[in-house]
Each structure stands twice: as structure tokens, then as C-alpha cells.
Amino acid sequence: MSTTLGPTTTAVLVIDMQNDTVHADGAYATSGAVEHAQSQDVVANVGSVVDAARASGAPVFYSRIVVHPIAGMSGTNAPIFRMLAPDTFKLDSWGAQIVDELTPVAGDVVLDRTRMSVFNGTAIDNMLRNLGIETLVVVGAWTNMAVEHTVRDAADLGYRVTLVEDATSSLSAEWQHAATSFALTNIATVSDTARVTAALAG
């Protein structure tokens, strides 16, 4: 990773930091996701990255996965879509909301989607290109699902990607290790909150 992340060419993308994903009262509280999020201190670390981006003037994008509570609408072609529907991440529900500690502020962009990758079902690629963004700093949950899908798509579309390992979380340390230690090391720069916040600060 370069020593600085220029605010005119860098954006931060926060993926699925929602109540159902990482909150102790969320739908997946018993899946291991909450425990892993806590062990990563992921909410605080994401907050540090977001604060550093805002202070530098770099744009902040949030994306939420949402489910329309209609049987079959999320799709049955893959287990992940069957797992999500129809009782989690319901559109307009508490579970779908971004956790209070990371509430977007004026100037942040919030994009909803129904697929794993943020680049599938949102206009983020057009928005980033219009802003002249070349580097995407990715944080959020879950690392081995939406985060990984998004990082791969971003790289394929020509963006340089920095994945902030301790500002992401998964279902367990094992899942996290698998996501960040093997194939993605050939796709993105894997970094940490301290280095990324320092790079954003210039």
C-alpha cells in the first residue's frame, strides 16, 4: 500500500454493517458472526476508517443488503440467497438498518442491493468513475461473502483495492483467515486500520 491515500482518488466502502449482520440482537447473533465481529472490534475499526476518510475529504459509501419479504424474490439458485430470505434484512426493518455507531452523515452515499457484490445492482461503478476514484478501501461484513464478492468485482473493473482486515468480520476466525490469507492476497492489498487511517491522513 502506498504511504498516502489521496482523497481525490480514494473512496471508502462500508459493506453490510447492519443490525442483522453484527448486532448482538440481530438475526445472526447465534451464527458466530457477533462473536467474531467483537473479537475484531469491527464496529470501532470501521468507525476509525470512516472518520479518517471524512476528515481527509475522501467520499464514504455505504451499502446494505436488503430483502424484499416476498417468497422466492431473493432467489433460490444459491444457498446464500435461501439463507437470507425471507426473514432477515427485511427492507425498512431494524435488522436492515446500519448499526447506530456507524450511522451515515450528510454527504455519505447509501446504496441498497439484493445481491452479494455492491457492483451488482447499484450504480456505484458509475459514481466512483464520475468522481475520479481509482482506489477503493473496503471494510465491513461478512468478509467471505459480500466483502469478497465486492473486492473481486472492483479489481476486475480496474480499481486498486485495499481490504482492511481488522475492519472486516465474518462468521468465525477460520472463515476470516480463509478469506484474507489466500486468493484475495492476489486481488487486493490486505492492510489494517492503523495503516489505513494514517495513509488517509496523508
N, C-alpha and C positions, 0 to 999 in steps of 0.2 A: 504494500500500500504506500502511496506517495505520502510525504510528510504533511501535506495540506490537502484539504478537500475544498476546492474553490466553490464559494456559494452561488456563483452564476452558472456553474456546470454540474452541480451536485444536488440531488434531492434525497430526502429520507422517506422511505415507505414503511408504514406500520401495518402489519397484516394481522387481522383477526384477534386483536387484544380485546376480546369480548367477554361478557359475564359467563356465557355458557362454555367458553374455552378455558379460562384461567381463574375464575372466581370460585371461592370455596362453596358457594351456594349454587353454582352453575350446574348445567345438565351433566357435565362430565367430571364432576367432583370425585367420583369413585373410580375413575379410569386410571388414575396415576398422574393425570395432567396437572392437577393443582399442586401436588407434592413436588413435581418436577419444576413447575413454574416458581414455587417458593424457593427451592434449592438453587435455582438460577438467579433469584432476586430479579426476575424478569420485568416486573412492572416498574420497579425503581430504575433499572438499567435502561429500559426503553424510554422512560421519562428523561433520563440524563441525555440520551442521544437526541431526543426531540427538542429539549431545551437548548442544547448546543446548536442544533440546526436553526432554530428560530433566532437565537442570538446572532448567528452569522449572516442571517438573511436567506439561507437555503430554504426552498419550499418543503413543506411537510405534507405528505399524502397519507391518508388512512384508507384501508379497505376492509370492509366487513363482508363475511359470507352470510347470506340470508336465505331462509327457506320460506317459500310460499306454502302455507299449510293445506295443500291440496294433494291428495294421494296420487303418487306417481309423477308429480310435476318435477321433482328433483332428479328423476331418472332412476332406473334400476339396473343400468348396464354395468355398474361398478359397485363393489361393497361400500366404498366411502359414501356414495350418494344414498344408498339404502340406510346407512348408519345415521346420516344427518336428518333424514325425513321421517315422519312429518312433525316431530315434537320438539325439535331443538332449533335454535337460531331463527325462531319464527319472526317474520317481518313485523316490526313495531313492538316487539316484546322486550322485556327486561333482559332476557338471555342474549338477544342480538345486539344489545347496546354495548358500546365501548366502555370499559371499566372506568369508574369515576375518576381515578387518579390520572387518567390519560385523556380526559375529555378534550376534544379538539377545540381550538380557539379560532377567532376570526382570522381569516387568511389561510387556514388549513383547508385541504380538499378532502372530502369524504366520498368514497366510491363504494357502492354496493354491488355484489355479484352473486351468482349462483353456482359458479364452477370453482375449481381449485386455484387456478392461476389468476392473478389480478389482471394479466394481459388478455384473458379470455372472458369477455363480457363487460369490460369497461373501456372507456376512451383514454386510459392512462398513457398509452403509447403516443397518441396524438398530442396530448397535453405536455408530456415531457419533451417531445421534439419541438413543439412550439416555444417552449421555454429555453431551448438550447441545452437541455440536460444531457450529459454524457456519462455520468457516474451515478449509480443508484446504491444507496446504503439501505440494506434491508434488515428489519427487526420484526419480531412478533411470534406468532404461534400458528399452527404447530410446525416445527422445523421440518419434519419429514413428510409433511403433506403440503399445505398451501404455500409455505415458505419455499420449499424446494421446487415445487412446480413453477413458482414465480421467478425464482432465480434462474432456472434453466431457460425459461422463455425470454427473460431480459437479456441474457447472454446471446441467445440466438438472434435477437433483434438488434444486437450491436452495442448494447450498453456494457460498460465496465461495472461490475457488481462487487460490493463489499458486504459480506454477511457478518453481522455482529454476533458472535457465538453466545456470549453471556447475556445478550438481549434478545435471545430466542429461547423457546422451550418446546418440549414435546410431551410424549406420554410417559417417558422414563429416560434415565440417563443412557440406557442402552440404545434406545431409538435415537436420541440426540447424537450419540457418538457415531452411529451408523450414518446419519445424515451429514454430519460436518467433517468427518475424518477420511472419507474415501472419495467417491466420484466428484463431489462438489468442490474438492480442492483443485480440480482441473477446470472448474467453471467460474469460480469466484475467489476473491481474496477473503480468507477467513480471519477476522480480527476480533477485538474485544472493545468493550465500552470505553475504557481509559484511552486507548489509542485513537479511537474514532472521534471521541469528543475533543481530544487535543488537536487532531487533524482538522476538524471543523472550525476550531478556534483560530487556526492558522499559525 
